[in-house]
Amino acid sequence: MSDQPETHGAKVRLPPPLVFAGFIVAGIVLHYGIFRLPVPLDSVLRSLAGALVLLAGLALGTTTIVMFRRSGQDPRPWTPSPSLLRRGPYKFSRNPMYLSAMLVQAGLGLLLNNLWIVLFVLPAMIIVHVTAVLPEEAYLGEKFGASYQAYKATVRRYL
């Protein structure tokens, strides 16, 4: 163990928000440039569902970012984590920020009547899982040891 302050967090090389944003843009390009794929729901139901899902995602994301800031931590996964967060949304999900991003993407797709954006939630999450979640779990396991393993055993990865 070194006396030097920790300067790096998880080995995340691709910022997760860019993954979700990229798939939203890809969905818009496909929908308006190549092949329109509307959401097969009544417009009122679709709009209501989209607004609710989007607002839930924004609320969850805002809550987690505020929690990080108040605890003195940086939400960017490649920065050091001085402590584990286990309250608020972290009592139910080990990755509420990524869950938030999925909800925002799906909600936007519904509101824009663009099924591509909704369908692209899955590949976005697969990429984030491989490029961010797995490296974060390795980092946290190495840093916090038994404490993180106990947390992992009691709280689901996503839902």
C-alpha positions as CSV (number, residue, x, y, z in Angstrom):
1,M,0.0,0.0,0.0
2,S,1.4,3.4,-1.0
3,D,1.3,6.7,0.9
4,Q,0.6,8.4,-2.4
5,P,-3.0,9.7,-2.9
6,E,-5.0,7.6,-5.3
7,T,-5.3,9.4,-8.6
8,H,-7.3,6.9,-10.7
9,G,-10.5,5.1,-10.3
10,A,-11.9,2.3,-12.4
11,K,-10.3,1.6,-15.8
12,V,-13.2,3.0,-17.8
13,R,-12.1,4.3,-21.1
14,L,-15.4,5.2,-22.8
15,P,-17.6,7.7,-21.0
16,P,-21.0,6.0,-20.5
17,P,-23.0,9.2,-21.2
18,L,-21.4,9.3,-24.6
19,V,-22.5,5.7,-25.4
20,F,-26.1,6.5,-24.6
21,A,-26.0,9.9,-26.5
22,G,-24.4,8.1,-29.4
23,F,-27.2,5.6,-29.7
24,I,-29.8,8.4,-29.3
25,V,-28.2,10.2,-32.3
26,A,-28.0,6.9,-34.2
27,G,-31.7,6.3,-33.6
28,I,-32.5,9.8,-34.9
29,V,-30.4,9.4,-38.0
30,L,-31.9,6.0,-38.8
31,H,-35.4,7.2,-38.2
32,Y,-35.3,10.4,-40.2
33,G,-32.6,9.5,-42.7
34,I,-33.1,5.8,-43.6
35,F,-36.2,4.2,-42.2
36,R,-38.9,5.5,-40.0
37,L,-39.8,3.2,-37.1
38,P,-42.6,4.6,-35.0
39,V,-43.5,3.2,-31.6
40,P,-46.7,1.0,-32.0
41,L,-48.7,2.7,-29.2
42,D,-51.6,5.2,-29.2
43,S,-50.0,8.7,-29.2
44,V,-51.5,9.7,-25.9
45,L,-50.4,6.5,-24.2
46,R,-47.0,6.7,-25.8
47,S,-46.5,10.4,-24.8
48,L,-47.6,9.8,-21.3
49,A,-45.4,6.7,-20.9
50,G,-42.5,8.6,-22.5
51,A,-42.9,11.5,-20.1
52,L,-43.1,9.3,-17.1
53,V,-40.1,7.2,-18.0
54,L,-38.0,10.2,-19.0
55,L,-38.9,12.0,-15.7
56,A,-38.1,8.9,-13.7
57,G,-34.7,8.7,-15.4
58,L,-34.0,12.3,-14.8
59,A,-35.0,12.2,-11.2
60,L,-32.9,9.0,-10.5
61,G,-29.9,10.5,-12.3
62,T,-30.2,13.8,-10.5
63,T,-30.5,12.1,-7.1
64,T,-27.4,10.0,-7.7
65,I,-25.3,12.9,-8.9
66,V,-26.4,15.0,-5.9
67,M,-25.5,12.1,-3.6
68,F,-22.1,11.8,-5.1
69,R,-21.4,15.5,-4.9
70,R,-22.6,15.7,-1.2
71,S,-20.4,12.8,-0.3
72,G,-17.4,14.6,-1.8
73,Q,-17.1,12.2,-4.7
74,D,-16.9,12.6,-8.4
75,P,-19.5,10.7,-10.4
76,R,-17.0,10.1,-13.3
77,P,-16.1,6.4,-12.9
78,W,-12.4,6.9,-13.8
79,T,-11.9,9.1,-10.7
80,P,-11.0,7.6,-7.3
81,S,-13.9,6.4,-5.0
82,P,-13.1,7.3,-1.4
83,S,-16.1,5.4,-0.1
84,L,-19.0,3.2,-1.1
85,L,-22.4,4.8,-1.4
86,R,-25.1,2.5,0.1
87,R,-28.0,4.8,0.7
88,G,-30.8,6.2,-1.5
89,P,-31.0,4.5,-4.9
90,Y,-27.8,2.6,-4.0
91,K,-29.8,0.5,-1.5
92,F,-31.7,-1.0,-4.5
93,S,-29.3,-0.8,-7.5
94,R,-25.5,-0.8,-7.7
95,N,-25.7,1.2,-10.9
96,P,-28.5,3.7,-10.6
97,M,-26.8,6.2,-12.9
98,Y,-26.7,3.7,-15.8
99,L,-30.3,2.7,-15.0
100,S,-31.1,6.4,-15.2
101,A,-29.5,6.8,-18.6
102,M,-31.4,3.8,-19.9
103,L,-34.7,5.3,-18.7
104,V,-33.8,8.7,-20.2
105,Q,-33.0,7.1,-23.6
106,A,-36.2,5.0,-23.6
107,G,-38.3,7.9,-22.5
108,L,-36.9,10.1,-25.3
109,G,-37.5,7.4,-27.8
110,L,-41.2,7.1,-26.7
111,L,-41.7,10.9,-26.7
112,L,-40.1,11.3,-30.1
113,N,-42.1,8.3,-31.4
114,N,-38.8,6.7,-32.5
115,L,-38.6,3.0,-31.8
116,W,-35.0,2.9,-32.9
117,I,-34.0,4.9,-29.8
118,V,-36.0,2.6,-27.6
119,L,-34.5,-0.5,-29.2
120,F,-30.9,0.9,-28.9
121,V,-31.2,0.9,-25.1
122,L,-30.1,-2.7,-25.2
123,P,-26.9,-2.3,-27.2
124,A,-26.0,0.9,-25.3
125,M,-26.4,-1.0,-22.0
126,I,-24.3,-4.0,-23.3
127,I,-21.5,-1.6,-24.3
128,V,-21.7,0.2,-20.9
129,H,-21.8,-3.0,-19.0
130,V,-18.6,-4.3,-20.7
131,T,-16.7,-1.0,-20.8
132,A,-17.8,0.6,-17.5
133,V,-19.7,-1.7,-15.1
134,L,-17.3,-4.6,-15.2
135,P,-14.2,-2.4,-14.8
136,E,-15.9,-0.5,-12.0
137,E,-16.8,-3.7,-10.2
138,A,-13.2,-4.9,-10.4
139,Y,-11.9,-1.6,-9.1
140,L,-14.4,-1.5,-6.2
141,G,-13.7,-5.1,-5.3
142,E,-10.0,-4.5,-5.2
143,K,-10.3,-1.3,-3.3
144,F,-13.0,-2.2,-0.8
145,G,-12.6,-6.0,-0.6
146,A,-15.1,-7.8,1.7
147,S,-17.2,-4.6,2.2
148,Y,-17.9,-4.4,-1.5
149,Q,-18.4,-8.2,-1.8
150,A,-21.0,-8.0,1.0
151,Y,-22.7,-5.1,-0.8
152,K,-22.7,-7.0,-4.1
153,A,-24.3,-10.0,-2.4
154,T,-27.2,-7.9,-1.1
155,V,-27.9,-5.3,-3.8
156,R,-28.6,-6.1,-7.5
157,R,-26.5,-4.8,-10.3
158,Y,-29.3,-3.0,-12.0
159,L,-32.8,-3.8,-10.7
